[in-house]
């Protein structure tokens, strides 16, 4: 509680009610970073807060609470009532006394000897914060029973850890910031007041166009100079998965997990675009929930091909204390008076972690030029990598936000340029803030679609590209501390009671708010259709069904897998391949396009420019809507293919192979509904992948080929072993009639080094023979 000391103070004061107590949420002011030690009752005062709707206090009817506590120093000069009657009201300026007289709770006072000197100081500080902003309630239920001593020490250790890890003034700083932000929230203050929105600078692309390919080609020159940041602090419990989300399979065709897919993509770029011997580093941000599981997953899989020293793991703290009212009181555990509720502080912590752990600076020293931030379960994340690097390089951007077109008023944040006088910043603005801001400042129509059919303000997908030199310089200045916000859910119209405890949060995309001067002009965006760049897996099936019913992307495992294949099919179509679209099917209430299942491993191709090189004659590539295609290996090229079924084609490292005039028609694979499987990754999708019939071809490093395929030999080519099951290879000149792969009994091995004069001049095939 804050108090009034003069009638003039009272005339400017109002009261509000929180948690059934009359008080005002005191705005304690921004605490300077690092200034953790304060004299009790001196360094922090509750500031006068005006502007609420309640009437001012009447001094003639208001009891001076300082008098009831024996602390009033105004004597007869005091304008408030000096009486022992029950306090009628309180008010909101600090007492004149320079010393606090709040006694420590008995349970805490008797337990101080259990704690270190630093913990004793922290406990005292928490209990002597001004008025009702003190945290005495944390210790009010402590007993003097020695059996609780370990719990007491555990709580003080937790509080001390928060105090040490919060970068802006420790635990006291956190509470100070919280009170200020909670008061602004209670008043309904608009953080964008006075800012004028306008369309930011950036580039929007359509896949396969000349502009797209030119930018991607430019970006491929930069890919080999990137460090990658994976924000992976989440468990899969919300999805119905009992492990970490990066351990989920991106698709069932190969079972490749998200972390495996990300690492394989980085390694593919490294092998093709980095200088010899240069390793592209990966940093993974984990949480207390995911850290051990992440380390175990990497270790058990030999880091999925990466060298161990390429991967750095930085762990977020335990989070920040949850707060249950406008006075920023820390919420105790509902079942344990010796513990507090903690909540995540948000992925904005990544910047401070990269600074404090020296990661960004170390990458800079190793010659990295860019740093790329991406999320844990977006299988389309790397489709925009080279494209966005081309934009950043061409426009000289410090920060480049990957975006997708959004409809006006669509429930997704928008990248927006904001101007106030000579200040400017380009940043994410939430959709529910953008429309009223536009109505108030630019146009009474607010956020509307332009001639493209979309809003001119592109949708933010939280994938970022930074120029590393500038990024390191800004981290040195800011220590990576991002601005915080609070979003309490109120249970009453007066905004005094919370439905559940809240906390301060920060977001990594708010980095533009810490830019200064000319830096603010070097922020832009790269936009590509969401079908090609954004399909997060973040929702449980039931939630996804509800979202899809409203016309919103469901964000579930089934949609993530379908979108991954669909995006590959779209890129193939953009370069000229003939790829049919599969039928619509529904699993567990989620409707997706089933097929074709196109899985092109990063070792084969990782961007549209590489797709063009891997399919040099795209018009000769035909894939039916029910097909499944899996391609892997850097040495593999597809010249012509007619697929109606399932085929898996691999090319071993160091080998080369060309698919020419291959026609495959078989039963293929299909998605069998299964909503009750004991296997989580099947149950959460609502289907299993049934492999009825598969054609598999493997180009071996020794020059041989496993599977139903052989290539024409030339005098310069080495001998190859014919596979066990023979299949016709149709020459270019021959017409394809009923392209069915033979499934007859295996033909005997043939020595291709010996002549076959009876067949050499025949351009047709004899029964079961593999030689022209």
VOGU-3710 file (C-alpha; in Angstrom, 3 decimals, decimal comma):
1> xxxxxxxxxx> 0,000/0,000/0,000  1,145/3,524/-0,690  0,047/6,377/1,525  -0,931/10,035/1,379  0,861/12,518/3,645  -0,779/15,861/2,831  -4,135/17,102/1,684  -2,543/18,232/-1,570  -1,379/14,676/-2,129  -4,836/13,380/-1,360
11> xxxxxxxxxx> -6,463/15,789/-3,780  -4,545/14,166/-6,593  -5,066/10,596/-5,455  -7,542/7,903/-6,341  -8,089/4,412/-5,070  -8,814/1,049/-6,615  -9,504/-2,406/-5,242  -7,375/-5,455/-5,866  -7,785/-8,832/-4,205  -10,400/-7,395/-1,828
21> xxxxxxxxxx> -7,932/-4,847/-0,389  -8,180/-1,094/-0,928  -4,944/0,030/-2,485  -3,407/1,416/-5,583  -0,937/-0,397/-7,814  2,174/1,652/-7,279  4,343/2,582/-10,193  7,775/2,141/-8,698  9,643/3,378/-11,736  12,225/1,719/-13,933
31> xxxxxxxxxx> 15,054/0,286/-11,901  18,541/0,673/-13,260  20,144/-2,577/-14,399  22,455/-4,109/-11,867  21,367/-1,906/-8,958  20,222/-4,789/-6,793  21,187/-3,634/-3,293  18,921/-1,031/-1,743  18,523/0,466/1,681  15,333/-0,704/3,267
41> xxxxxxxxxx> 12,473/1,687/2,556  14,666/4,383/0,988  15,460/3,608/-2,626  11,962/2,878/-3,861  8,854/4,978/-3,404  5,394/4,627/-4,791  4,745/7,367/-7,319  1,517/9,259/-7,559  -0,794/7,611/-10,074  -3,678/9,677/-11,350
51> xxxxxxxxxx> -6,143/9,239/-14,123  -8,333/6,440/-12,767  -12,076/6,832/-12,510  -12,449/6,545/-8,730  -13,079/9,825/-6,813  -10,246/11,452/-4,824  -9,938/10,786/-1,106  -11,584/13,140/1,341  -8,931/13,909/4,045  -11,632/14,797/6,549
61> xxxxxxxxxx> -12,993/11,260/6,312  -9,765/9,349/5,789  -7,800/7,833/8,636  -4,024/8,362/8,525  -2,668/4,869/8,489  0,777/6,084/9,496  -0,795/7,222/12,748  -2,352/3,810/13,364  1,097/2,298/12,844  2,827/4,886/15,015
71> xxxxxxxxxx> 4,745/6,277/12,059  3,144/9,614/11,212  5,686/12,437/11,578  3,366/15,291/10,626  1,729/15,475/14,035  -0,906/18,220/14,213  0,082/19,305/10,681  -1,374/16,106/9,243  -4,552/16,651/7,226  -5,793/13,119/7,789
81> xxxxxxxxxx> -7,639/11,795/10,834  -5,579/10,638/13,784  -7,770/7,990/15,356  -7,509/4,417/16,479  -10,626/3,574/14,495  -10,401/1,044/11,701  -8,659/2,481/8,669  -11,286/3,751/6,265  -9,125/4,133/3,200  -5,565/4,280/2,000
91> xxxxxxxxxx> -3,870/6,416/-0,559  -0,942/6,430/-2,859  2,157/8,411/-2,072  5,153/7,276/-0,081  5,447/8,014/3,667  7,875/10,699/4,740  9,838/8,256/6,855  13,166/7,270/5,373  13,272/3,982/7,273  10,911/1,048/6,897
101> xxxxxxxxxx> 9,599/-0,542/10,027  8,063/-3,649/8,488  8,970/-6,637/10,632  10,018/-9,885/9,023  7,430/-12,668/9,259  8,094/-14,797/12,317  8,794/-17,961/10,342  11,363/-16,180/8,226  12,983/-14,325/11,125  13,534/-17,575/12,999
111> xxxxxxxxxx> 14,993/-19,237/9,908  17,532/-16,645/8,759  20,449/-18,667/10,092  19,652/-21,342/7,480  20,566/-19,038/4,609  23,703/-17,582/3,120  24,370/-13,865/3,686  23,266/-13,124/0,115  20,018/-15,022/0,653  19,410/-13,218/3,942
121> xxxxxxxxxx> 19,821/-9,873/2,175  17,451/-10,938/-0,592  14,782/-12,155/1,854  14,963/-8,901/3,811  14,785/-6,865/0,615  11,666/-8,705/-0,530  9,947/-8,118/2,796  10,763/-4,420/2,980  9,537/-3,314/-0,421  7,181/-0,333/0,039
131> xxxxxxxxxx> 3,653/-0,913/1,297  1,699/-3,791/-0,185  4,336/-4,323/-2,841  6,399/-6,229/-0,286  6,548/-10,008/-0,565  6,000/-10,935/3,102  3,251/-13,331/2,064  5,932/-15,678/0,680  7,012/-16,426/4,238  3,824/-15,853/6,221
141> xxxxxxxxxx> 2,946/-19,549/6,428  6,398/-20,706/7,425  6,531/-22,679/10,642  9,370/-22,934/13,120  9,440/-26,708/12,701  12,910/-27,942/11,718  11,414/-30,570/9,416  10,624/-27,785/6,921  14,163/-26,422/6,833  15,108/-28,128/3,565
151> xxxxxxxxxx> 12,033/-26,695/1,864  12,878/-23,234/3,157  16,403/-23,479/1,816  15,091/-24,754/-1,529  12,780/-21,763/-1,907  15,514/-19,277/-1,048  17,816/-20,971/-3,562  15,141/-20,634/-6,239  14,575/-16,967/-5,436  18,311/-16,358/-5,470
161> xxxxxxxxxx> 18,622/-18,030/-8,892  15,910/-15,775/-10,287  17,662/-12,791/-8,741  20,938/-13,756/-10,407  19,488/-14,626/-13,806  17,133/-11,710/-14,407  19,330/-9,250/-16,335  17,518/-6,015/-15,518  18,163/-5,520/-11,807  17,598/-8,972/-10,382
171> xxxxxxxxxx> 14,371/-10,045/-8,678  13,673/-6,567/-7,298  14,102/-5,192/-10,809  11,655/-7,766/-12,143  9,039/-6,722/-9,593  9,662/-3,042/-10,273  9,192/-3,545/-13,998  6,114/-5,676/-13,359  4,375/-3,025/-11,253  4,970/-0,370/-13,901
181> xxxxxxxxxx> 3,715/-2,586/-16,729  0,733/-3,894/-14,751  -0,333/-0,344/-13,988  -0,135/0,581/-17,677  -2,175/-2,503/-18,505  -4,769/-1,650/-15,855  -5,103/1,854/-17,231  -5,374/0,518/-20,785  -2,424/2,553/-22,011  -1,641/2,041/-25,687
191> xxxxxxxxxx> 2,101/1,377/-26,228  1,709/2,559/-29,829  0,180/5,918/-28,901  1,643/8,625/-31,153  3,203/6,245/-33,667  2,144/6,438/-37,323  2,126/3,109/-39,222  3,237/2,691/-42,827  4,250/-0,146/-45,140  7,815/-1,332/-44,392
201> xxxxxxxxxx> 10,503/-1,945/-46,963  11,064/-5,448/-48,207  10,385/-7,795/-51,085  7,593/-10,252/-51,824  8,133/-13,190/-54,165  6,361/-15,947/-56,040  8,286/-19,191/-56,215  9,938/-19,987/-59,534  9,799/-16,475/-60,984  12,911/-14,821/-62,389
211> xxxxxxxxxx> 12,985/-12,391/-59,451  12,767/-15,285/-57,005  15,558/-17,242/-58,655  17,819/-14,180/-58,968  17,484/-13,389/-55,279  18,002/-17,029/-54,322  21,095/-17,264/-56,516  22,507/-14,194/-54,777  21,679/-15,690/-51,381  23,368/-19,007/-52,161
221> xxxxxxxxxx> 26,665/-17,109/-52,175  25,985/-16,254/-48,520  24,590/-19,578/-47,270  28,056/-20,896/-46,460  28,610/-18,053/-43,957  25,632/-18,648/-41,648  25,250/-19,617/-38,024  21,883/-21,088/-37,095  19,778/-20,551/-33,959  17,096/-23,123/-33,147
231> xxxxxxxxxx> 14,615/-21,960/-30,504  13,587/-25,293/-28,984  12,345/-24,837/-25,450  9,064/-26,703/-25,757  7,755/-30,143/-24,870  5,205/-31,942/-27,034  2,640/-32,501/-24,274  0,225/-30,034/-25,827  0,334/-32,115/-29,014  -0,248/-35,408/-27,249
241> xxxxxxxxxx> 3,442/-36,274/-27,471  5,413/-37,167/-24,363  8,838/-36,010/-25,494  10,533/-32,894/-26,877  9,015/-31,414/-30,018  12,211/-31,499/-32,076  12,103/-35,290/-31,676  8,812/-35,510/-33,583  8,972/-36,990/-37,098  8,349/-34,399/-39,786
251> xxxxxxxxxx> 6,726/-37,111/-41,945  6,089/-40,854/-41,816  7,580/-41,642/-45,224  11,123/-41,671/-43,806  10,529/-40,963/-40,099  12,983/-38,047/-40,196  12,688/-35,977/-37,009  12,673/-32,190/-37,013  16,137/-31,910/-35,472  17,507/-34,455/-37,939
261> xxxxxxxxxx> 15,947/-32,591/-40,851  17,364/-29,255/-39,678  20,861/-30,643/-39,181  20,836/-32,491/-42,513  19,817/-29,254/-44,250  22,609/-27,271/-42,601  25,128/-29,966/-43,510  23,888/-29,978/-47,103  24,436/-26,220/-47,375  27,817/-26,620/-45,708
271> xxxxxxxxxx> 28,979/-29,284/-48,159  27,919/-27,286/-51,209  28,544/-23,648/-50,299  30,936/-23,274/-47,347  34,662/-22,849/-47,786  36,611/-26,119/-47,450  36,990/-27,017/-43,797  34,486/-24,410/-42,572  31,723/-25,771/-40,343  28,374/-24,027/-40,115
281> xxxxxxxxxx> 27,508/-23,770/-36,396  24,182/-24,537/-34,761  23,042/-23,145/-31,403  20,004/-24,678/-29,720  18,154/-22,801/-26,988  16,639/-25,260/-24,532  14,674/-24,921/-21,312  14,849/-26,778/-18,036  12,184/-29,114/-19,405  13,989/-29,919/-22,651
291> xxxxxxxxxx> 17,711/-29,556/-22,027  18,562/-33,089/-20,838  16,302/-34,686/-23,447  17,865/-32,601/-26,225  21,386/-33,576/-25,211  20,368/-37,243/-24,993  18,676/-37,195/-28,419  21,730/-35,661/-30,086  24,163/-37,981/-28,344  22,151/-41,138/-29,103
301> xxxxxxxxxx> 22,111/-40,259/-32,804  25,750/-39,171/-33,100  24,577/-35,580/-33,572  22,876/-36,595/-36,828  26,124/-36,272/-38,726  27,350/-32,983/-37,295  30,603/-32,738/-35,427  29,939/-32,328/-31,733  31,845/-29,049/-31,608  29,483/-27,543/-34,198
311> xxxxxxxxxx> 26,598/-27,551/-31,734  26,225/-25,173/-28,801  23,375/-25,493/-26,324  22,264/-22,517/-24,254  19,647/-23,069/-21,590  17,022/-20,616/-20,411  16,621/-20,168/-16,689  13,754/-21,626/-14,711  11,581/-18,782/-15,922  10,224/-15,865/-13,950
321> xxxxxxxxxx> 7,864/-15,750/-10,962  4,149/-15,742/-11,682  2,289/-12,732/-10,259  -1,243/-12,809/-8,919  -2,242/-9,145/-8,625  -1,484/-5,606/-9,729  0,997/-5,189/-6,867  3,153/-7,895/-8,438  2,814/-10,314/-5,561  4,585/-13,557/-6,379
331> xxxxxxxxxx> 2,187/-16,497/-6,575  2,850/-19,372/-4,181  2,395/-22,942/-5,317  -1,225/-23,845/-4,674  -0,221/-27,021/-2,840  3,094/-26,080/-1,260  3,675/-22,919/0,825  7,409/-23,441/0,414  7,421/-23,083/-3,365  6,449/-20,452/-5,927
341> xxxxxxxxxx> 4,858/-20,652/-9,355  7,218/-20,037/-12,265  6,396/-19,297/-15,903  8,498/-19,004/-19,078  9,928/-15,567/-19,746  9,634/-15,999/-23,533  11,979/-16,669/-26,437  13,286/-13,102/-26,294  15,815/-14,475/-23,788  17,766/-15,950/-26,697
351> xxxxxxxxxx> 19,501/-12,628/-27,410  20,757/-12,275/-23,837  21,888/-15,911/-23,823  23,836/-15,506/-27,061  25,543/-12,493/-25,539  26,248/-13,856/-22,063  27,547/-17,159/-23,438  29,694/-15,435/-26,063  28,127/-17,434/-28,891  27,535/-14,642/-31,401
361> xxxxxxxxxx> 30,974/-13,160/-30,838  32,649/-16,562/-31,274  30,846/-17,088/-34,568  31,943/-13,667/-35,739  35,549/-14,590/-34,962  35,152/-17,751/-37,071  34,148/-15,733/-40,124  30,372/-16,147/-40,015  28,482/-13,291/-41,648  24,854/-14,073/-40,877
371> xxxxxxxxxx> 22,816/-15,610/-38,092  19,495/-17,295/-38,813  16,752/-17,836/-36,192  14,099/-20,503/-36,725  11,424/-22,349/-34,735  11,328/-25,934/-33,527  8,548/-27,525/-35,630  8,318/-25,734/-38,969  9,349/-28,153/-41,700  9,239/-25,405/-44,334
381> xxxxxxxxxx> 11,699/-23,117/-42,549  14,627/-23,446/-44,936  12,743/-22,850/-48,184  13,322/-19,124/-47,670  16,923/-19,220/-46,429  18,794/-18,411/-49,647  15,978/-16,125/-50,784  16,096/-13,999/-47,616  19,888/-13,878/-47,602  19,720/-12,492/-51,129
391> xxxxxxxxxx> 17,343/-9,767/-49,959  19,462/-8,946/-46,888  22,625/-8,775/-48,972  21,040/-6,628/-51,684  19,298/-4,201/-49,305  22,028/-4,047/-46,637  19,669/-5,152/-43,857  20,668/-5,617/-40,225  17,484/-7,587/-39,553  15,257/-9,357/-42,063
401> xxxxxxxxxx> 11,923/-10,854/-40,972  10,603/-13,790/-42,990  6,926/-13,167/-43,622  3,958/-14,485/-45,547  1,067/-12,625/-47,182  -1,787/-12,050/-44,752  -5,378/-11,070/-45,296  -6,519/-7,803/-43,746  -7,408/-8,283/-40,066  -6,093/-11,859/-40,168
411> xxxxxxxxxx> -5,087/-13,025/-36,673  -1,348/-12,893/-37,214  1,151/-10,185/-36,308  2,186/-7,823/-39,103  5,572/-6,302/-39,898  4,961/-2,557/-39,827  7,038/0,593/-40,067  6,233/2,983/-37,216  7,166/6,665/-37,161  6,934/9,229/-34,373
421> xxxxxxxxxx> 8,585/12,558/-35,159  12,182/11,769/-36,099  11,959/8,283/-34,579  11,219/5,153/-36,573  11,170/1,401/-36,107  10,089/-1,534/-38,246  8,684/-4,295/-36,096  5,915/-6,775/-35,465  2,573/-5,235/-34,518  -0,175/-7,548/-33,326
431> xxxxxxxxxx> -3,205/-7,708/-35,603  -5,573/-6,445/-32,899  -3,381/-3,352/-32,487  -2,702/-2,684/-36,177  -6,282/-2,152/-37,368  -7,286/0,412/-34,690  -3,919/2,148/-35,106  -4,480/2,495/-38,862  -8,036/3,753/-38,268  -6,804/6,350/-35,807
441> xxxxxxxxxx> -3,910/7,632/-37,887  -4,005/6,682/-41,578  -7,426/5,676/-42,847  -10,886/5,175/-41,329  -10,999/1,856/-43,210  -8,127/0,463/-41,164  -6,373/-2,672/-42,338  -7,686/-3,514/-45,834  -6,515/-5,696/-48,702  -4,811/-4,038/-51,662
451> xxxxxxxxxx> -4,965/-5,025/-55,343  -3,006/-8,209/-54,582  -5,862/-9,461/-52,429  -3,735/-9,229/-49,289  -2,943/-6,604/-46,684  0,151/-4,526/-47,533  1,388/-5,392/-44,035  2,950/-8,889/-44,305  2,446/-11,555/-41,647  5,250/-12,293/-39,197
461> xxxxxxxxxx> 6,288/-15,971/-38,809  9,103/-15,420/-36,288  11,949/-16,478/-38,536  14,747/-13,913/-38,577  18,013/-13,234/-40,391  20,618/-10,893/-38,874  23,822/-9,401/-40,174  26,203/-10,841/-37,600  28,640/-7,915/-37,319  25,804/-5,487/-36,554
471> xxxxxxxxxx> 24,091/-8,015/-34,300  27,202/-8,492/-32,148  27,704/-4,738/-31,875  24,114/-4,228/-30,692  24,397/-7,083/-28,204  27,478/-5,440/-26,715  25,463/-2,266/-26,175  22,224/-3,814/-24,920  23,461/-7,095/-23,351  20,676/-8,691/-25,372
481> xxxxxxxxxx> 17,931/-7,485/-23,010  14,590/-7,195/-24,824  11,651/-5,008/-23,750  9,009/-6,825/-21,759  5,250/-6,823/-21,807  2,512/-8,199/-19,582  -0,818/-9,645/-20,649  -2,980/-10,403/-17,600  -6,420/-11,920/-18,087  -8,766/-9,935/-15,863
491> xxxxxxxxxx> -11,747/-11,375/-14,009  -13,462/-8,025/-13,379  -14,283/-4,890/-15,331  -12,114/-2,762/-13,038  -9,076/-4,855/-13,986  -8,114/-5,570/-10,398  -8,476/-9,365/-10,236  -6,631/-11,831/-12,423  -8,240/-15,022/-13,712  -4,882/-16,723/-13,223
501> xxxxxxxxxx> -1,347/-15,575/-12,375  0,500/-13,678/-15,088  4,166/-12,865/-15,744  6,416/-10,558/-17,748  7,391/-11,834/-21,174  9,772/-10,872/-23,955  9,920/-11,843/-27,625  12,891/-12,276/-29,915  11,162/-10,417/-32,793  11,097/-7,232/-30,693
511> xxxxxxxxxx> 14,805/-6,713/-31,388  14,096/-3,590/-33,529  13,000/-1,739/-30,363  16,622/-1,597/-29,167  18,029/-0,238/-32,432  19,302/3,327/-32,567  19,884/5,990/-35,187  20,675/4,697/-38,673  20,264/1,107/-37,459  16,492/1,557/-37,475
521> xxxxxxxxxx> 16,532/2,115/-41,242  18,115/-1,287/-41,928  15,173/-3,506/-41,016  13,033/-5,152/-43,671  11,176/-8,278/-44,720  11,140/-11,128/-47,235  7,693/-12,482/-48,085  6,698/-15,812/-49,607  3,395/-17,717/-49,635  2,772/-19,411/-46,297
531> xxxxxxxxxx> 2,260/-22,722/-48,121  5,982/-22,612/-48,858  7,465/-21,224/-45,660  5,242/-21,668/-42,614  3,467/-24,725/-41,247  4,132/-25,014/-37,505  3,104/-28,093/-35,558  1,972/-26,635/-32,249  -1,612/-27,693/-31,501  -3,433/-30,739/-30,201
541> xxxxxxxxxx> -5,787/-32,381/-32,685  -8,955/-31,169/-30,919  -7,706/-27,582/-30,971  -6,732/-27,947/-34,626  -10,217/-29,124/-35,537  -11,726/-26,026/-33,910  -9,255/-23,729/-35,676  -9,814/-25,324/-39,070  -13,582/-24,954/-38,622  -12,969/-21,184/-38,308
551> xxxxxxxxxx> -10,880/-21,116/-41,476  -7,545/-20,994/-39,621  -4,624/-23,300/-40,255  -4,879/-26,152/-37,715  -1,143/-26,386/-36,925  -1,221/-30,120/-36,118  1,019/-33,050/-37,028  -1,172/-34,161/-39,951  -1,233/-30,688/-41,516  2,502/-30,250/-40,961
561> xxxxxxxxxx> 3,291/-33,449/-42,854  0,833/-32,675/-45,660  2,190/-29,138/-46,055  5,755/-30,368/-46,234  4,958/-32,608/-49,212  2,682/-30,008/-50,790  5,407/-27,366/-50,651  7,822/-29,654/-52,495  5,138/-30,390/-55,086  4,581/-26,636/-55,563
571> xxxxxxxxxx> 8,271/-26,030/-56,145  8,398/-28,919/-58,635  5,431/-27,453/-60,506  7,088/-24,033/-60,523  10,069/-25,401/-62,445  7,867/-27,259/-64,942  7,344/-30,759/-63,534  3,906/-32,326/-63,995  2,716/-33,039/-60,471  -0,919/-33,842/-59,815
581> xxxxxxxxxx> -2,652/-32,810/-56,603  -3,917/-35,551/-54,329  -7,414/-35,922/-52,953  -8,774/-34,320/-49,780  -9,025/-36,706/-46,849  -9,978/-36,278/-43,189  -8,210/-37,849/-40,213  -9,439/-37,219/-36,670  -11,453/-34,276/-37,966  -8,472/-32,646/-39,716
591> xxxxxxxxxx> -8,810/-32,302/-43,509  -5,584/-32,424/-45,512  -4,483/-33,026/-49,083  -3,230/-36,603/-49,179  -0,515/-36,823/-51,753  1,590/-36,898/-53,571  4,024/-37,553/-50,733  7,176/-35,871/-51,997  10,189/-36,166/-49,707  13,320/-34,674/-51,223
601> xxxxxxxxxx> 16,094/-35,030/-48,672  18,413/-32,018/-48,245  21,320/-34,100/-49,551  19,460/-34,177/-52,895  18,180/-30,583/-53,079  17,358/-27,871/-50,538  16,028/-24,909/-52,546  14,298/-24,100/-55,837  17,551/-23,287/-57,652  18,885/-26,725/-56,762
611> xxxxxxxxxx> 15,586/-28,320/-57,819  16,065/-26,874/-61,300  19,516/-28,426/-61,552  18,323/-31,793/-60,273  15,428/-31,914/-62,752  17,089/-30,655/-65,974  14,175/-31,805/-68,158  11,185/-31,061/-65,878  8,503/-31,573/-68,518  9,558/-35,242/-68,627
621> xxxxxxxxxx> 8,765/-35,709/-64,937  5,215/-36,874/-64,165  3,954/-37,703/-60,655  0,396/-38,796/-59,961  -1,585/-37,477/-57,013  -1,482/-40,800/-55,149  2,284/-41,303/-55,495  5,089/-41,334/-52,950  8,540/-40,130/-54,008  11,643/-40,200/-51,799
631> xxxxxxxxxx> 14,937/-38,906/-53,242  18,297/-38,596/-51,492  21,941/-38,102/-52,405  23,914/-35,223/-53,859  25,002/-37,227/-56,921  21,465/-38,029/-58,066  19,796/-36,411/-61,100  16,262/-37,051/-62,380  16,045/-36,606/-66,148  12,747/-38,342/-66,812
641> xxxxxxxxxx> 10,327/-40,171/-64,565  6,730/-41,347/-64,822  5,519/-42,264/-61,337  2,192/-43,697/-60,282  2,950/-45,477/-57,033  5,902/-45,433/-54,656  9,594/-45,199/-55,452  12,607/-44,585/-53,223  15,804/-43,572/-54,999  19,064/-43,173/-53,093
651> xxxxxxxxxx> 22,528/-42,205/-54,191  25,339/-43,054/-51,805  27,859/-40,375/-50,873  30,528/-40,310/-53,558  28,301/-42,070/-56,104  26,445/-40,573/-59,057  23,300/-41,694/-60,792  20,864/-40,527/-63,435  17,236/-41,595/-63,619  16,272/-41,656/-67,255
661> xxxxxxxxxx> 13,064/-42,986/-68,795  12,014/-44,710/-65,601  8,338/-45,624/-65,394  6,951/-46,998/-62,154  3,404/-48,126/-61,520  2,630/-50,103/-58,381  0,231/-50,228/-55,443  2,322/-47,645/-53,602  1,647/-46,357/-50,098  -1,521/-45,165/-48,453
671> xxxxxxxxxx> -2,516/-43,524/-45,204  -4,539/-45,949/-43,135  -6,783/-44,274/-40,533  -5,657/-45,086/-37,012  -6,833/-42,818/-34,210  -6,172/-45,230/-31,362  -2,634/-46,446/-32,021  -0,346/-47,061/-29,074  2,311/-45,133/-31,011  1,982/-41,423/-30,224
681> xxxxxxxxxx> 3,231/-40,095/-33,564  0,611/-42,211/-35,363  -2,244/-41,479/-32,973  -1,667/-37,717/-33,083  -1,874/-37,800/-36,894  -4,841/-40,118/-37,051  -3,212/-42,416/-39,605  -0,329/-44,764/-40,258  1,655/-45,061/-43,483  1,039/-48,477/-45,063
691> xxxxxxxxxx> 3,687/-49,471/-47,592  1,905/-51,842/-49,949  4,447/-51,862/-52,754  7,690/-49,927/-53,182  10,279/-49,689/-55,928  13,719/-48,978/-54,470  16,827/-48,032/-56,418  20,223/-47,400/-54,850  23,238/-46,048/-56,737  26,294/-47,473/-54,994
701> xxxxxxxxxx> 29,661/-45,855/-54,573  31,321/-48,795/-56,334  29,305/-48,075/-59,466  26,716/-50,820/-59,020  22,970/-50,321/-58,761  20,647/-52,069/-56,355  17,029/-52,330/-57,444  14,962/-52,533/-60,603  17,022/-50,182/-62,695  20,157/-50,171/-64,807
711> xxxxxxxxxx> 21,805/-47,531/-66,952  23,203/-47,833/-70,451  26,905/-48,552/-70,287  29,595/-46,846/-72,348  33,204/-47,981/-72,904  34,331/-45,486/-70,254  31,887/-46,712/-67,596  32,816/-49,354/-65,092  30,988/-52,671/-64,886  27,776/-52,790/-62,909
721> xxxxxxxxxx> 25,975/-55,667/-61,310  22,422/-56,234/-62,462  20,046/-56,238/-59,495  18,240/-59,352/-58,402  14,855/-58,238/-59,681  15,122/-57,086/-63,277  13,125/-54,273/-64,782  13,025/-52,894/-68,302  14,901/-49,699/-69,028  13,205/-47,984/-71,920
731> xxxxxxxxxx> 15,507/-46,147/-74,357  14,642/-42,549/-75,182  13,402/-43,434/-78,644  11,027/-46,126/-77,459  7,412/-45,406/-76,668  6,150/-46,386/-73,255  3,144/-48,677/-73,359  1,491/-49,740/-70,108  4,411/-48,654/-67,874  4,307/-51,503/-65,374
741> xxxxxxxxxx> 7,358/-52,690/-63,482  7,772/-56,425/-63,848  7,369/-58,399/-60,651  8,309/-61,773/-62,155  10,823/-64,170/-60,671  14,371/-62,804/-60,357  16,507/-63,099/-63,473  19,902/-64,753/-63,142  22,878/-62,418/-62,740  24,325/-61,183/-66,019
751> xxxxxxxxxx> 27,963/-60,280/-66,635  27,751/-57,012/-68,544  31,453/-57,136/-69,423  30,788/-60,006/-71,885  29,269/-59,441/-75,302  25,718/-60,389/-76,183  25,832/-60,430/-79,990  22,384/-61,914/-80,381  20,838/-58,896/-78,670  23,207/-56,037/-79,487
761> xxxxxxxxxx> 21,403/-54,840/-82,568  17,910/-55,177/-81,169  16,316/-52,002/-79,793  13,454/-53,947/-78,256  13,629/-56,126/-75,163  13,459/-59,877/-75,018  11,625/-61,422/-72,119  13,319/-60,663/-68,776  16,519/-59,319/-70,346  18,167/-56,120/-69,193
771> xx> 20,584/-55,597/-72,081  19,746/-53,552/-75,156
//
